[in-house]
Amino acid sequence: GRSPVEELEASLAAIERSELNAFTSLDPEPAIEAARTADVSLPFGGVPLGVKALTPVKGWPHDRCSAALQGAVAGFTALHVERLVDGGMIPFGQCNASEFGGLNVSVNKLYGVTHNPWRIGRTAGGSSGGSAAAVAGGLVTIATGGDGGGSIRIPGGFNGLVGMKGTAGRIPRGPRTEIHPLTVVTGPMARSVRDVCRWYDVAA
């Protein structure tokens, strides 16, 4: 098996070679530092995590894939990401999505189009298409997604992944909870039911 540092470096190298356009930004330095001291006894000890670009992570861009919000920076981290970090995951980059999650394809004027790993030039679905392409394309083992009207399930189906929309409220949407729309839930993009189950154990 690879060490957490080796796993993260493999992800970064794969992203650099990739033509999928699955990631919008990377923050490798603190991630490598976290990987060096990762506790591999935790449920996701040392596993690199791709974060959907619509999800706030403190200090990271939070433009919601919209040119109208270009330059915005998140002032807090979503609760489910904090829980995943507590479970050993290492967030290191943001995955492309549609503007405000409003389309079921991952395309926006700020970052462009995410391609499907199974065939370049075909859609990865959306709005969690960057997360799905990153996982299906072998860039990262697991990534966050969100689903209000198919935004996990559609890219899951298009990329051959497990994409589950769980019960609303099962994973809290804090710390600044947006009540509307009530259909939106958070979940993972993953290759296996095992990984989805472990994700829910940690995030919920």
SERO-4910 file (N, C-alpha, C, O; in steps of 0.05 Angstrom, whole numbers):
BEGIN
 pado doro    nc1    nc2    nc3   cac1   cac2   cac3    cc1    cc2    cc3    oc1    oc2    oc3
  Gly    A     16    -24      0      0      0      0     17     25      0     40     25      8
  Arg    A      5     47     -9     19     72    -10     14     88     16     -7     86     29
  Ser    A     34    105     23     31    122     46     12    145     38      8    150     14
  Pro    A      0    160     57    -17    183     51     -3    203     33    -15    214     15
  Val    A     23    208     38     37    228     21     40    217     -8     36    232    -27
  Glu    A     46    192    -11     48    180    -37     22    180    -52     21    185    -76
  Glu    A      0    175    -37    -27    176    -49    -34    204    -59    -44    207    -81
  Leu    A    -28    224    -43    -34    251    -50    -17    260    -74    -27    272    -93
  Glu    A      9    253    -73     26    261    -95     17    247   -121     20    258   -143
  Ala    A      7    222   -119     -3    208   -143    -27    222   -154    -30    225   -178
  Ser    A    -45    232   -136    -69    247   -145    -60    273   -159    -71    279   -181
  Leu    A    -42    288   -147    -33    313   -159    -20    308   -186    -24    324   -205
  Ala    A     -4    287   -188      9    281   -214    -12    273   -235    -10    281   -258
  Ala    A    -32    258   -227    -53    250   -246    -69    273   -255    -77    275   -279
  Ile    A    -74    292   -237    -90    316   -245    -74    333   -265    -85    344   -284
  Glu    A    -48    335   -261    -31    350   -279    -31    339   -307    -29    353   -327
  Arg    A    -33    312   -309    -33    299   -335    -60    298   -348    -63    293   -372
  Ser    A    -81    304   -332   -109    298   -341   -119    319   -360   -112    343   -358
  Glu    A   -136    310   -379   -150    329   -397   -180    331   -390   -195    341   -406
  Leu    A   -187    321   -366   -216    320   -359   -226    347   -350   -250    352   -352
  Asn    A   -209    365   -340   -217    391   -329   -236    386   -305   -256    399   -302
  Ala    A   -228    367   -288   -245    359   -265   -241    378   -242   -260    381   -225
  Phe    A   -218    390   -239   -212    407   -216   -210    436   -224   -200    443   -246
  Thr    A   -220    454   -207   -219    482   -212   -196    496   -196   -186    516   -206
  Ser    A   -189    485   -173   -167    497   -158   -155    475   -140   -168    456   -133
  Leu    A   -129    478   -134   -115    459   -117   -101    475    -94    -93    498    -98
  Asp    A    -98    462    -71    -85    473    -48    -66    452    -36    -71    442    -15
  Pro    A    -44    446    -51    -28    422    -44    -11    424    -19     -7    404     -5
  Glu    A      0    448    -13     20    450      9      9    441     36     20    424     49
  Pro    A    -14    453     46    -24    444     71    -34    415     71    -33    401     91
  Ala    A    -42    406     47    -51    378     45    -27    359     48    -30    339     62
  Ile    A     -5    365     36     19    348     39     28    348     68     36    327     78
  Glu    A     27    371     81     34    372    109     16    354    126     25    340    144
  Ala    A    -11    355    120    -30    339    134    -25    309    129    -28    292    146
  Ala    A    -17    303    104    -12    275     97     12    264    112     12    240    119
  Arg    A     32    281    117     56    272    131     49    262    159     63    245    170
  Thr    A     29    274    172     22    268    199     -5    253    202    -17    252    223
  Ala    A    -15    242    179    -41    230    179    -42    205    197    -23    189    199
  Asp    A    -65    203    212    -69    179    229    -84    158    212   -108    161    208
  Val    A    -70    138    203    -81    119    185   -100     99    199   -113     82    186
  Ser    A   -103    102    226   -122     85    240   -151     96    238   -170     82    245
  Leu    A   -154    121    229   -180    133    226   -195    121    203   -182    109    185
  Pro    A   -222    124    201   -237    111    180   -227    118    152   -227    101    134
  Phe    A   -219    143    147   -208    151    122   -180    162    125   -172    182    113
  Gly    A   -164    150    143   -138    161    150   -119    165    127   -109    146    115
  Gly    A   -116    191    119    -97    198     98   -108    197     70    -92    200     51
  Val    A   -134    194     67   -145    192     40   -150    220     29   -163    236     42
  Pro    A   -138    226      5   -143    253     -7   -173    256    -15   -186    237    -23
  Leu    A   -183    281    -12   -211    286    -17   -214    309    -37   -203    331    -33
  Gly    A   -229    304    -58   -237    325    -76   -263    337    -66   -281    322    -58
  Val    A   -265    364    -65   -289    377    -54   -304    392    -77   -291    407    -92
  Lys    A   -329    386    -80   -345    400   -100   -342    430    -97   -343    441    -74
  Ala    A   -338    445   -119   -331    473   -118   -353    490   -106   -348    513    -99
  Leu    A   -378    480   -103   -399    495    -91   -399    493    -61   -414    507    -48
  Thr    A   -382    476    -50   -381    471    -21   -359    489     -9   -336    489    -18
  Pro    A   -366    505     12   -346    523     24   -325    508     40   -331    490     56
  Val    A   -300    516     35   -277    507     52   -262    533     58   -253    547     40
  Lys    A   -258    539     84   -246    564     93   -220    570     78   -202    554     78
  Gly    A   -219    594     67   -195    603     53   -193    595     24   -175    605     10
  Trp    A   -211    578     15   -211    569    -13   -230    587    -29   -248    600    -17
  Pro    A   -227    588    -56   -246    602    -72   -275    593    -67   -280    570    -63
  His    A   -293    613    -67   -322    606    -63   -339    623    -82   -357    637    -74
  Asp    A   -331    620   -108   -345    635   -129   -370    620   -139   -385    631   -156
  Arg    A   -374    596   -129   -397    579   -138   -397    575   -168   -418    573   -181
  Cys    A   -373    575   -180   -370    571   -209   -384    592   -225   -393    587   -248
  Ser    A   -386    616   -214   -399    638   -228   -380    661   -232   -367    670   -213
  Ala    A   -378    671   -256   -362    695   -262   -371    719   -245   -355    736   -239
  Ala    A   -396    719   -238   -407    742   -222   -395    743   -194   -394    764   -182
  Leu    A   -385    720   -184   -373    719   -157   -343    714   -157   -332    706   -137
  Gln    A   -331    717   -181   -302    712   -183   -286    727   -162   -290    751   -158
  Gly    A   -268    713   -148   -252    725   -127   -263    721    -99   -248    727    -80
  Ala    A   -287    712    -97   -299    707    -70   -283    684    -56   -274    665    -69
  Val    A   -280    687    -30   -266    667    -14   -283    658      9   -297    675     22
  Ala    A   -284    632     15   -301    622     37   -289    630     64   -265    628     68
  Gly    A   -307    639     82   -299    646    109   -304    624    129   -298    628    153
  Phe    A   -314    602    120   -319    579    138   -319    553    122   -319    554     97
  Thr    A   -318    531    136   -318    505    123   -344    490    129   -354    491    152
  Ala    A   -355    478    109   -380    463    112   -376    441    133   -355    428    135
  Leu    A   -397    437    150   -395    418    172   -388    390    163   -372    376    176
  His    A   -399    381    140   -393    353    132   -364    350    124   -352    329    127
  Val    A   -352    371    113   -323    370    106   -307    369    132   -287    354    133
  Glu    A   -314    385    152   -300    384    178   -302    356    189   -282    345    200
  Arg    A   -325    343    188   -328    316    198   -310    296    183   -299    278    194
  Leu    A   -309    299    156   -292    282    140   -263    285    147   -248    266    148
  Val    A   -255    310    152   -227    316    161   -222    302    188   -201    290    192
  Asp    A   -241    304    206   -239    290    232   -237    260    228   -224    246    245
  Gly    A   -249    250    207   -247    221    200   -221    214    185   -218    191    177
  Gly    A   -204    233    181   -178    228    169   -174    237    141   -152    235    130
  Met    A   -195    247    128   -192    255    100   -176    281     97   -174    297    116
  Ile    A   -164    284     74   -146    308     69   -157    322     44   -151    314     22
  Pro    A   -172    344     48   -182    359     25   -158    374     12   -141    385     26
  Phe    A   -157    373    -15   -134    385    -28   -142    400    -53   -125    413    -65
  Gly    A   -167    399    -61   -175    414    -85   -205    414    -90   -219    398    -78
  Gln    A   -213    432   -108   -242    435   -114   -248    423   -141   -233    427   -160
  Cys    A   -271    410   -143   -280    397   -167   -301    414   -182   -319    426   -169
  Asn    A   -299    415   -208   -316    432   -224   -345    425   -222   -352    402   -216
  Ala    A   -363    444   -226   -392    440   -224   -405    460   -243   -391    476   -256
  Ser    A   -431    459   -245   -445    480   -260   -449    505   -243   -448    503   -219
  Glu    A   -453    527   -256   -457    552   -242   -480    550   -222   -503    546   -230
  Phe    A   -474    554   -197   -494    552   -175   -508    525   -174   -528    522   -161
  Gly    A   -497    505   -188   -509    478   -189   -535    478   -204   -552    461   -200
  Gly    A   -538    498   -223   -564    501   -236   -568    484   -261   -590    483   -271
  Leu    A   -547    470   -270   -550    453   -294   -541    424   -287   -525    420   -269
  Asn    A   -552    405   -302   -544    377   -298   -521    369   -316   -518    346   -323
  Val    A   -505    389   -323   -479    384   -337   -459    402   -323   -466    423   -311
  Ser    A   -433    395   -323   -413    411   -309   -399    428   -329   -379    421   -341
  Val    A   -410    452   -333   -399    472   -351   -405    499   -340   -427    504   -329
  Asn    A   -385    517   -341   -390    545   -332   -369    563   -346   -349    553   -357
  Lys    A   -374    589   -347   -357    607   -361   -330    612   -347   -311    620   -360
  Leu    A   -330    606   -321   -305    611   -306   -284    589   -311   -261    595   -314
  Tyr    A   -293    564   -311   -274    541   -311   -278    523   -335   -261    505   -339
  Gly    A   -298    527   -351   -302    511   -375   -316    485   -370   -331    481   -351
  Val    A   -312    466   -389   -327    441   -390   -311    418   -377   -287    415   -382
  Thr    A   -324    402   -361   -312    377   -351   -320    354   -369   -343    351   -377
  His    A   -300    338   -377   -305    316   -396   -310    290   -381   -303    287   -358
  Asn    A   -324    272   -394   -329    245   -383   -304    228   -388   -294    226   -410
  Pro    A   -294    215   -366   -270    198   -369   -273    175   -389   -254    165   -400
  Trp    A   -298    166   -393   -303    144   -411   -301    153   -440   -294    136   -457
  Arg    A   -306    179   -445   -303    189   -472   -300    219   -472   -319    234   -465
  Ile    A   -276    229   -478   -271    258   -479   -290    270   -500   -295    259   -521
  Gly    A   -302    293   -492   -321    306   -510   -350    300   -503   -368    312   -513
  Arg    A   -354    280   -485   -381    274   -475   -383    286   -447   -363    289   -432
  Thr    A   -408    291   -439   -412    304   -413   -408    285   -389   -413    261   -391
  Ala    A   -398    296   -368   -396    281   -343   -421    283   -326   -422    273   -304
  Gly    A   -441    297   -337   -465    302   -321   -461    325   -302   -440    339   -303
  Gly    A   -480    329   -284   -477    351   -265   -499    351   -244   -517    334   -245
  Ser    A   -497    368   -224   -477    389   -224   -451    379   -211   -430    393   -212
  Ser    A   -450    355   -199   -426    344   -186   -409    329   -207   -396    309   -200
  Gly    A   -409    339   -231   -394    325   -253   -364    326   -250   -351    307   -258
  Gly    A   -353    347   -239   -325    348   -234   -316    328   -214   -296    314   -217
  Ser    A   -332    325   -193   -326    305   -172   -328    277   -184   -311    260   -179
  Ala    A   -348    272   -201   -352    245   -213   -330    239   -232   -319    217   -232
  Ala    A   -322    258   -249   -301    254   -268   -274    249   -254   -258    233   -263
  Ala    A   -270    264   -232   -245    260   -217   -242    232   -206   -221    220   -206
  Val    A   -265    221   -196   -264    194   -184   -263    173   -206   -246    155   -205
  Ala    A   -281    175   -226   -282    155   -247   -256    156   -264   -248    136   -275
  Gly    A   -244    180   -266   -219    182   -282   -194    175   -267   -172    177   -277
  Gly    A   -197    166   -241   -174    157   -226   -157    179   -215   -134    175   -207
  Leu    A   -168    204   -213   -152    226   -202   -153    227   -172   -134    236   -159
  Val    A   -175    217   -160   -178    216   -131   -197    193   -125   -214    185   -141
  Thr    A   -195    182   -101   -211    159    -94   -240    166    -88   -258    151    -94
  Ile    A   -244    190    -76   -271    197    -67   -273    228    -68   -253    242    -63
  Ala    A   -297    238    -73   -301    267    -74   -329    273    -64   -347    256    -64
  Thr    A   -333    298    -55   -359    306    -46   -378    314    -69   -369    322    -90
  Gly    A   -403    310    -64   -424    319    -83   -448    330    -68   -449    330    -44
  Gly    A   -466    340    -83   -491    350    -72   -513    346    -92   -508    347   -116
  Asp    A   -537    341    -83   -559    334   -101   -585    347    -92   -595    342    -71
  Gly    A   -596    364   -110   -622    376   -106   -642    365   -126   -665    359   -120
  Gly    A   -632    362   -151   -650    352   -173   -635    332   -190   -641    331   -215
  Gly    A   -617    316   -179   -603    296   -194   -573    301   -195   -559    287   -210
  Ser    A   -563    320   -179   -535    328   -182   -514    309   -172   -491    312   -179
  Ile    A   -522    288   -157   -505    265   -151   -512    242   -169   -494    229   -181
  Arg    A   -538    237   -172   -547    213   -186   -540    213   -215   -533    192   -227
  Ile    A   -543    236   -228   -538    238   -257   -508    234   -263   -502    216   -279
  Pro    A   -490    249   -251   -462    243   -257   -453    216   -247   -435    203   -259
  Gly    A   -466    205   -226   -460    178   -217   -466    158   -240   -450    141   -246
  Gly    A   -490    162   -251   -498    144   -274   -481    148   -298   -473    128   -311
  Phe    A   -474    173   -305   -459    179   -329   -430    169   -327   -418    163   -348
  Asn    A   -420    166   -303   -392    159   -299   -388    131   -287   -365    123   -282
  Gly    A   -409    116   -283   -407     89   -273   -399     87   -244   -385     68   -236
  Leu    A   -408    106   -228   -402    107   -200   -427    102   -183   -449    101   -192
  Val    A   -422     97   -157   -444     96   -137   -450    125   -130   -434    139   -118
  Gly    A   -474    134   -137   -483    161   -130   -509    160   -115   -530    156   -128
  Met    A   -509    163    -89   -533    160    -73   -543    186    -62   -528    201    -50
  Lys    A   -568    192    -66   -581    215    -53   -594    204    -28   -615    191    -30
  Gly    A   -583    211     -5   -594    201     20   -617    218     30   -626    237     16
  Thr    A   -626    212     54   -649    226     66   -641    255     72   -620    260     83
  Ala    A   -659    274     65   -654    302     71   -650    306    101   -665    296    117
  Gly    A   -628    320    109   -622    325    137   -605    304    150   -595    308    172
  Arg    A   -600    282    136   -584    261    148   -555    271    152   -543    265    173
  Ile    A   -545    286    133   -519    299    136   -526    329    138   -536    341    119
  Pro    A   -520    342    161   -527    370    165   -514    388    144   -491    383    135
  Arg    A   -528    409    136   -518    428    117   -507    453    130   -506    474    117
  Gly    A   -499    452    155   -488    474    169   -459    480    161   -448    467    143
  Pro    A   -446    500    174   -456    514    197   -476    536    191   -491    545    209
  Arg    A   -476    546    166   -496    567    159   -517    553    142   -516    554    117
  Thr    A   -535    540    155   -554    523    142   -573    538    124   -585    558    132
  Glu    A   -574    529     99   -593    541     80   -618    522     79   -616    499     70
  Ile    A   -640    532     89   -664    516     91   -675    510     62   -684    488     57
  His    A   -674    530     45   -684    527     18   -661    521     -1   -640    534      1
  Pro    A   -664    503    -21   -686    485    -24   -683    460     -7   -661    449     -3
  Leu    A   -705    450      3   -704    426     21   -696    401      7   -691    380     20
  Thr    A   -696    401    -20   -688    377    -35   -658    372    -35   -650    350    -42
  Val    A   -642    392    -27   -613    390    -30   -602    373     -7   -607    378     16
  Val    A   -586    353    -15   -571    336      5   -542    335     -4   -535    339    -27
  Thr    A   -525    328     16   -496    324     11   -491    294     10   -503    279     25
  Gly    A   -472    287     -7   -464    259     -8   -438    255    -23   -426    275    -32
  Pro    A   -429    230    -25   -403    225    -38   -407    216    -68   -428    207    -76
  Met    A   -385    220    -83   -382    207   -108   -360    186   -103   -338    192    -96
  Ala    A   -367    160   -107   -348    139   -100   -351    115   -119   -371    113   -134
  Arg    A   -331     98   -119   -332     74   -137   -347     51   -124   -355     32   -139
  Ser    A   -351     51    -98   -361     27    -85   -382     34    -64   -382     55    -52
  Val    A   -400     15    -60   -420     18    -38   -406     19    -11   -415     33      7
  Arg    A   -384      4     -8   -369      4     17   -360     32     24   -363     41     47
  Asp    A   -349     47      4   -339     74      9   -361     93     16   -358    110     33
  Val    A   -384     90      3   -408    107      8   -417    102     37   -424    121     51
  Cys    A   -418     76     45   -427     70     72   -408     82     93   -417     93    113
  Arg    A   -383     80     89   -363     91    107   -366    121    108   -365    134    129
  Trp    A   -369    134     85   -374    163     83   -397    171    101   -395    190    116
  Tyr    A   -420    157     99   -443    164    114   -438    160    144   -448    176    160
  Asp    A   -424    139    152   -417    135    180   -402    159    191   -407    168    213
  Val    A   -384    170    175   -367    192    184   -381    219    183   -381    235    202
  Ala    A   -394    224    160   -406    251    155   -432    255    170   -439    278    177
  Ala    A   -447    234    176   -472    236    190   -470    232    220   -490    234    235
***
